[in-house]
């Protein structure tokens, strides 16, 4: 289990709401979200389509502002994007004209070249892409591209890693492999992770905590802690079936 003392990056949500549109045609996306995410935790967010999972992630990232309540990181209100939060999207969004190494080093331009090279080498080794440093993104498989995107997000050493369905477009085998890789990276870095997914199995496998949101406007209908990720293999943990059923039942009820 990562050490919270080494991780940094608490996330606090207090009465967070978001309404799209104007007064004549308001669309409530989120309503009264309260949560405290501890440093070093891995929180998975799951719920029916359109419930505001990705919207909540955008608020923590600072890409949007709530219309009610407050989002805070490490005790300070979020007023926009910052280097303390790295974001991994569903699509890798790598720069095609740069090498894998160049993509990872893109956010490190203020550092001397030797420091950038050392940092990118460390991260590419961490995500298993040391041998692909000089290749272009189009030469990589989809899974390798997402690993490069994770390395790029980690490059500035953010306290928090925000992941918006990063494995949704991958085939089942690659997705399972990257889930295992992500657990390993999380345990090695101790980052606070907020992970959006449509998959109950993925949420249960990855999360030390699972938040289930209701259909729009999204509200937290279940906040469940889990010790499964600390087992050698969560799939073999004796409590795994019961925990999965608990989350799946909450998602079905939320969608009804």
N, C-alpha and C positions, 0 to 999 in steps of 0.2 A: 504493500500500500504506500503511495507517495506520502511524503511528509508535508503537512500543511505549512509548517514553518519554512520550508524551502520553496513553496509554490507561489504564494502571494496571489492577489486577485480575487477578493470576495465580490460577489454580485448581489445587490439588494434591489428588490422590486417592491414598491409600496403603492398599492392602489392604482396600478398602471392600467390605463385605458387608452384606446385609440379609435377615433371616428374619422373615416374618410368622407370626402365630399363636403358640401356646404350645408347651410341650414335647411334648404328646401329638399335636399335629397341625401340625408346623412346615412352612412353605412358603418355601423359599429363593428369593428374588427376584434377588439379585445376589451374586456371589462373586469376591472377590480382584481388585477393579478398581484398577488402577494407571494414572495418567495425570498429565501435567503440561501444563496449558493456558497458553500464554504470553500476557501482556498484549497486547491488540489482535488476537488470533487469532479466527478464525471456525471453530468446531468443530461439524461436523454428526454426529449420532448416528443410526445406522440399524441395523435388524435385524428379525427376525421378530416378529410380534405376541406380546405377553406376555413379551418378553425383558428388560424392566426399564428401557427407555429413559426413560420419564416418571418412573419411580421414582428413577433417578439424578439427573434434573433436580431433583426435589423435595428430594433430600438436599443438593444444592448451594444450593438456595433456603433451606434451613433449615426446611422444612415437616415434615420427618421427620429422625430421627437414625439413623445406621448402627448395626447390632448388632455390627459389627466394623470395624476400621480407622479412618481419619480423613479428613475432608473439611476442607480449609483454603482460605481466600480471603486473598490478599495476606499469606500467612504466618501467619494467625491461624485457629485452629479455628473451624468454623461451629457455633454453639450455638443458632441460631434465625434467623428472617428479619431482614434489615437493609437500610438505605437504599443500601448498596453494591451491591445486586442488584435489578434490575428484572425482573418476570416478565410474559410475554405468553402467555395461554392459547389453547387451540383456539377457544373462544368469547370474544368481546371483553369480556364482563362489564362493560359500561359502565353507569353509573347513568342510568336512563331519565329521571329528573326533572331532570337537569342538562344544560346545553348541552354541546356538544363542548368549548368553552373551559373550562367548569366542571369537566368530567371531567379534563382535563389539569391543571388547577390544584388538584385535590382534594388531592394530596399535598404541596402547597406552602403550607399554611395558616399556617405559622410566618413566612412572608415578608410584607413590606408589599404592599399591593394592587398598587402600580405595578410592583414586581418580579415578582409573580405574572403580571401581564398581559404584561409584556415577555417572560418566559420562555415562556408559552403561545403567544404570537404567533410567537416564534422557532421553536418546535417544530412548530406547525401549518404554518408556511411550509416547514419541512424535509420534512414528510410530504405536502405538497401539499393541505392542507386549510384554507388561510388564508381561503378564501371561505365555509367552512362553520362557522366558529367559533361562530356564534349558533344553529345548528340543533340539534335534539334527535337522539339516536342513532337513533330509529325513522324519522327522515327520511333516513337515510343508507343506501347500499347496504352489503352485507356487506363488500366490500373497503374501503370508506371507514371502516366501523366498526373494522376491524382496524388501519387506519392511525392512527385516533384512539387505539386501545389501545396502539400502539407509542409514540405521542407521550406518552401518560400514563405509560408505564413509564420513558421517558427523562427525565421532568420533574425528578425529584430528582437528576439527573446521576449515575446509578449507574455504577460501573466495569464492571459485568458485566450483560449482558442475557440472560436465560434465556427460551427460546421453545419452547413445547410444542405442536408441530404447528399453528402458528398459521394456516396456509393450507389445512388439510385439508378444511374444509367448503366451500371456494369452488369456483366453476366453473373450468375449465382456463384460460380466457383471463385471468380476474381473478387467478388464482394466479400465472400467468407474469408479469403486470404487477407484482404485489406482490413477487415475487422480485427483479425488477429494481430496484424501489424500495428494498427492504431492502439490496441490495448498495450502492446509492448512499448510504443513510443510514449504513451501517456504515463506508464509506470516509470519509464526512464527519465522523463522530464518533470513530472509533478505539476503540470499545467492544470489550471481550472478549465474544464471543457464543457461547452454547452452544445449539444448535438441534436439536430432536428431530423426526424425520420418518420416515415409512414409505416415502418415495419415493427410490429410488436416484438418479434424474435430479436431483431437488431437492438432495440431499446433494452431488452432484458439482458442480452449478452454483454452489452457495453456499459450500461449505466450503473453507477453506484447509487443512483437515485433516478426515478422515473416520474416525470410530470405528465399527466394526461389532461388534455384540454377538451372542453366541450365544443360542440358545433358553434358557429358564429352567433353572437360574439364570444370569443374564446375565454373561458374561465377555467381555473384549475379545479378539476373534479376529483383528482386523486394525486396525492403526493406520497410516493412510496420509496422508502430506502431499501437498499439491497446490499448484501454482502457477497453475492454470487461472483462478481468480477475478481475477487481476491482468491478464489479457488484456483487450483491448477488448470482446470477446465470447467467453466461455468455450465457447460452442457451436461456434465456428469454430476453436478451438485445435487444432492437429494432434495433440496428445496426448490430446484429450478422449475419443475412442472407446476407446482402450486403458485409460485410467483408469476409465471407466465400466464396462467389462467386468471389470476387476479387482474393483471394489466389488460389482457384481452377482453375480459368482461367489462372493465371500465370503459374501454374504447368503444365496444359495441353499444353500451348504454349511452355514451356521449353522442353517438351518431344517430340514435333513435329519435 
